[in-house]
């Protein structure tokens, strides 16, 4: 009974595309589902969030290039990543609130014990 499992990472050239998936399992019904990433030597940063109504928000650096979505039948969270930059290279993590809150808050889910997290999937963008 896996809770959160990311997949779809890999190596691509700049300008290419990838679609990340997260099997959310028991936490798919959470109001808020998130994508975070962490690049080597940098702090973890929020990438995107989607709530149960389909409302989304993105960090400025990925706006217009990434799309977050969720599939209710498959209980899966997605991140479509287009026009990838070298700076997008990172480990990508999906996360869900263990207890619902409104509105969704990147700083809430990162609090100890407040979020359910996957193991990560690596994205490497090369020139």
PyMOL commands that set and color helices and strands:
alter all, ss='L'
color gray80, all
select helices_A, chain A and resi 25-27+60-62+86-88+106-109
alter helices_A, ss='H'
color red, helices_A
select strands_A, chain A and resi 5-7+10-13+18-23+32-38+45-51+56-58+66-71+76-81+90-97+115-117+121-126
alter strands_A, ss='S'
color yellow, strands_A
deselect
rebuild
show_as cartoon
